[in-house]
Amino acid sequence: MILYHGSNVIVDQPELVQQNRFLDFGFGFYTITNKSQAVSFADKVTKRRRMGQRAVSIYKIDEATAFSECSILRFDKPDEAWLDFVSNQRSGNYAGEVCDFIFGPVANDDVYRTLTLYTAGILTKEQTLEQLKIRKLYDQLVLTSEKALSYLHFIGTVPEEEF
């Protein structure tokens, strides 16, 4: 599996760094399966941090080996379980099991607005799930332990002309 990480720096040696905000899948090193979305993340991070230069690091992981030797929480689609998990993570209220890997759909900007309306009580769970069905969501793989990071291999960066 090829994975990407968009940032304002090249990340050739990923580390687990405590975040200053609550994210979709909680604490961990975030990667994504879609290069164009990683480029978009790199743009946003560089603008938000006002330093560095947008960069998309590329990694390879042998998912068969890694997923068989580590614990994994997997969401194959944005369903009710995914919605509950992401909502609890983003609100800082998740108290469930911690796995080495978490795999599932990315809540991009469009989805984030829908989730915000849901957590504010404006949309019901059913309305939120219906809205999510019409969105094209890419997958992310979050590595939450040093063990998981040991399976991730840096293979280069996306050339600037592909941005």
Salt bridges, closest charged atoms under 4 A:
ASP24 OD1 - ARG90 NH2 2.28
ASP43 OD1 - ARG54 NH1 2.76
ASP76 OD1 - ARG74 NE 2.88
GLU80 OE2 - LYS125 NZ 3.27
ASP84 OD1 - LYS125 NZ 2.72
ASP109 OD2 - LYS44 NZ 2.58
ASP110 OD1 - ARG113 NH2 2.56
GLU130 OE1 - LYS133 NZ 3.50
GLU160 OE2 - ARG54 NH2 2.98
GLU162 OE1 - LYS35 NZ 2.55
